[in-house]
Amino acid sequence: MDRHVIDLLSLIAVVVGGANLGLAAFLEYDPLATILGGYGTYYTKVAYIIIGVASLWTFYAYL
């Protein structure tokens, strides 16, 4: 896979994660957890791990 594609996908994941965090902070509503079935589900944990790794990748890519 081309590195530019990975950079773009990680940037999209960071934007989605940032919007999710903003909604959770301001409106006390977490759309990602709601869509994936709640905080305790495996899918939500995987999504948050992907967003975390994507943020590190984006930091590295745009350093």
N, C-alpha and C positions, 0 to 999 in steps of 0.2 A: 504494500500500500504506500502511496506517495506521502511524503511527510507533510505536504501542504494540506492534504485531505485530513490527516490526523490533527493538524493544527486547527483547522476549521471546525472539526467535530468537537474538539476539546473547548474551543471558544464558545460554541453553541451550548455545550453542557454547563459551562461557567455562567453564561447569561441566564439560562434556565434556573440554575441553582441560586443565582443572585436574586432573580425575581421571586423565586419561592421563599427565600429567606426574608426578603423585604415584605412580602405579604404576611409571613408568619410573625414578623416583628410589629408591623403597623396594624394589621387587622386581626391578629391572633387566629389566622386561618392558614393551614398548610395544605395547599392543593396537591402537592406531590404525594403526601401521605394519604390524603383522601382518595386520590385516584388509584393508588396501589394497595389500598386496604387497611391503612392504619400504620402506626409507628412500629409495631411489633412484628410486622410481616417480613419475610425474607426478601421480597421484591423491593421494599422500601429501603432496607439496609443496603442491598446491592446498588440501588440507584444513588444513595448518598455516598457510597464508596466510589462509584464511577465519577460523580461530581467532584469529590475530593481529589482523586487522581488526576482528573482533567484540569483542576485548578493548579496543581503542581506542574503539570505538563505545560499549561499556558504560561505560567510564570517563567519556566525554563525557556520556552520558545520565544517569548518576547522580551527577554532579559537584555 
